[in-house]
Amino acid sequence: MDALLAFWERVTSQQPALPAMESWIAIAGAAAIVLLPPVWKVARNAITIAHEAGHAVVATLTGRKLSGIRLHSDTSGVTVSRGSTRGPSMVLTLLAGYTAPALIGLGASWLLGAGYGTGVLWALLGALLLVLVKVRNWFGLWSVLVTGVLVFSATWFLDAEWRARVATTVVAFLLLGAVRTTVELQRVRRTGRARNSDADQLARLTHLPGIVWVGVFVAVAVACAVVAGTFLGLTPLPSIAGLGVL
């Protein structure tokens, strides 16, 4: 019991927020990961994990039967669920993929801004464990395990200040990675090589052009990044004239 209480204390302990300069350094590090092709080629697997986790969670919440998740070495993935091929549950499940990394980043930034950098890392580790039990191929298992080991190492071996730096970098990576993957989606769609992308499946279900759904993905990613900045104290929301809202 004492060990459990000590562990809970560690997970829920608060740390002072990083100074703005250190936060920007962490964000710059995340931007380098997203922008440098050789690094992005490997790191993008983490965005795919978040993407497929979004499909899986929403499929389950909307009453679909989740069969499993597969992650591939080309950084693509697929989440298989059984249920109606049309209707709100299918639309929401498809919508959840590209928006998931940004929404996860947004929620994590809120916790981080409140001083729970360690809690962010443990929450991500818990999410990875939930994904792990639903992965149905060897590369997917390897990808999730490696990501989990990296997150666990940060939570267990680093001091509180370094955990906050790592958590800030991870949050920024999720937010910036969400933007890049939506841009990549449209680039691939323009070549005609993504006829079964989430955006194109949504287009067939809703009769709205795929480019509209890509626009939704981009808007969510950018909005999450801006709001996350306010949680981290980096981009305060402007006041709205006449309403006195800060």
N, C-alpha and C positions, 0 to 999 in steps of 0.2 A: 504493500500500500504506500509506504514511504517513497519507494522508487517511482510509483505512478504519479504521486503528487509532485515529486521533483521534476518529472518529465513534463507534466501539465504546466508547472511554473515556468519551465524553460520555453515551452511553446507560446504561452500567453504573456510572457514578459514584454514590457515596453522598452524601446530604446529611443533616445533623442533623434529627431529627424536629422537627416544629413544636411549640412550647409548647402546652399544653392550651388556653389561652385563644384562641390563633390558630386552632387546630383547630375550636373551638366557633364561632368567627366564620365560618369557611368553611362549617361545617355549617348555620349559620343562613342563610347566603346560598343554599345549596342548598335549604333548606326554603322560602325565599321563592320560589324558582323553581318549586317543586312546588306551592305553595299558592296563588300568585297566578294566577287564571284566564287573563288575557291572555298572561302569560309562559309558563305551562304549556302553553297551546294550541300554541305554537311548539316549546318544548323537548321536548314529549312525543314528537316525531319521533325524537329520539335514543333514547328508550326502545324505540320500535318497531323501530329498527335492531337494538338488542341482542336484542329478542324474536325477530325473524326470523332473526338470526344463530344464536341458540340452536337453533331448528328445523333450520336448514341444517346445522350442525355435527353434531348428533345423527343426523339423517337419513343423512348421509354415513358416520358411524362405525358405524351399524347396518346398513350395506349397501344403503341405498336409493339410487336414482339421482336426484341433485339436478338439477332442471330450471331453477330460477331463483327469484329473489325480486322481489316487487313491493311498493313502498311508495306509499301514497296520501296525498293532501293532507288527508284527514280524520283523519290519524295512524293509520289502520288499515294492515294489510299482509297479505301472503300469501306463503308459501313452498311451492312446488310440488315434490314429489318423487314418483318412481315406485317401486312395490314393492307388497308385500302391503297390503291395506286393513285387515287385522286383525293380531293378534299383537304380540309385545313391541316390534318395531321401530317400529310405528305408535304404540303407547302411549308409548314413550319420546320419540319425536319430538314428539308433542303435549304431553307433560309439560315439554319443554325450553323452550317459549316464555316463559311467564310467570315461570318460575324463572330464566331466563338473566340478566336485568339484576341480580338480587340476587346470583347466583353470580359474575358478572363483578365486581361491586362487592366481594364478599368476597375474591376472589383479588387484586384490585388493592389492597385495604386491607392485605393481608398484605405485599405488596411495599412499599407506602408506609410501613408500620410499621417495615420493615427499612431504611428510608432510601433507597429507590429511587423517589423521586417522578418523576424524569425518565424512568426506565425504564417506569413506569406509562403515561405519556403516549405514549411511543414504541410500547409494546405495543398500546395502543388504536388508534394510527394504523395499525399493521400489520394489526390486525383489520378496520379500516374498508376498507383496500385489498383484503382478501380478499372482503369483502362486495361491494365495488364491482364486481368482475368477474362477480358472479352476479346483479346487478340487471338487470331486464328492462323497465324503463319510465323515461320521462324524469324524472318527479318523483322517483323513487327515486334516480336518478343525481345529480340536483341536491341532494337531501337529504344523501346520503352525502358528496358532494364538499364541500358547505358545512361539514358537521361536521368533515371531515378537515382543511380549511383552518384552521378554528379551533384544532383540536388541534395541528396543525403550527406555527401561529403561536406558540402558547404554548411549545412545545418549543424553538423556534429563537430567538425574540426576547426571552424573559424570562430573568432570572437564576435561579439555583438556588432561592433562597428563594421567589420568586414561582411557579416551577414547582411547588414543593411545595404552595403554597396552592391553585393551580389544580387540581392532582391531587386534593387533599383534597376540594375542592368537587365535582369530577366524581364521585369515589367516593361521597360522601354523596348526590349527585343520583341516581345509579344505585340506591342502596339505598332511599332514600325514594320515588323514582319507582316502584320495584317494588311497594312497599306500596300506593301510590295506584292504580296500574293494576289491581291485584287487587280493590280496593274498588270501583273503577269497573265492573269486569267484573260483579260481583254486582248492582250497581245497574241495569245495563242488562239483565241476565238477568231481574230481577224484572219488567221491563216486557214481557218476551216478545220482545225485539228482538235476541236473541243466541242463536238456536237452533242455530247452527253454530259457537259459540265453542269454544275448546279444551276447556273444562270439559264442555260438552255432548257433544262428540265422544268424550271420554274416558268419559263416562257411558254412551254407547251401546256402546262397546267393552268396558267392564268390568262393566256392570250395577250400578255404584255411582252414587248420585245426583250430579248436577253440583255441588251445594253442598258435597259432600265434597271434590271436586277443587279448588274455590275455597278451601276451608279448607286444603288442602295448599299451594296457592300462597301464601296469606297466612302460613302457618306457616314456610315456607321463607324468605320475604321478611323476616319479623320475626327469625327465628333468625340469618340472615346479618347483619342490621343489628347485633344484639347482639354476635355474635362479632367482627364488624369493629371494633366499639368497643373490644374488648379488644386487637386488633392495634394500634390507634392509641393505646392507653394511656388510654382514656377511661372504660371500664366494665369493671374487673377482674372476672373470674369469681369468685363466692363460693366459699369452701372448702366441701367436702362433709364433714359431720360424720362422724368415725370413719374416714375414708379419708385424711385429710391431703392432699387434692388442692386446689391453689390455682387 
